[in-house]
Amino acid sequence: NVGDTKEVDLGSLGKHMVRISNMSACTTETSETACGFVVEFADIITEQPFNSTNTNVGGWKDSKLRTYINETIYNALQSDLQNVITTTKVISGHGSTSGETNFETQDKLYLLSIEEIYNAEASDTSLGTSKQLDYYKQLGVSETNYNDLIKQYNSNNTGWWLRSAFNLDKKGFLYVSIFGTFSDSYADSIAGISPAFKIS
């Protein structure tokens, strides 16, 4: 059921909780990231910058963090879990760089977008390509109801990255703050990593 949790062992990255965050199908959405059986980490695995330099050019698609998540974190998952994770079509937004459009990638693991959590009219060019996950919809999460978005790393409330590039500059990505509100931060800042994946 949506909201059910299970512990997974990531070896040197520790043991973490995942939860079922979505089970409903999509209708008109073009990103598959909130379609069907979606599992999300309920806590934060580790902390990393989005990029080694302060830029959102290339968005999630070309980011250092995407490589880290789909190599280091994915490879740390137990093989029985890897075997049931499906490759997912991921649409992600871009910053203010002239000529950039929304990006499409094929990922095993991906970060959530702001739309998938808050269903908010926020600074993300990919709005309308996905939908709010069932878990957050059932909790009534919004821009004014966000207490359930707080996640922890080593028992401390920690902000966590979204895949949404901040569309008003060439430097930032959106993230969920330690309070559960959304904001933006420079790409070379440190924030929590809490990805999602789809089960085939």
Secondary structure by P-SEA (a helix, b strand, c coil): cccbbbbbbcccccccccccccccccccccccccccbbbbcccccbbbbccccccccccccccaaaaaaaccccccccaaaaaacccccccccccccccccbbbbbccbbbbcccccccccccccccccccccaaaaaacccccccccccccccccbbbbbcccccccccbbbbbbccccccccccccbbbbbbbbbbcc
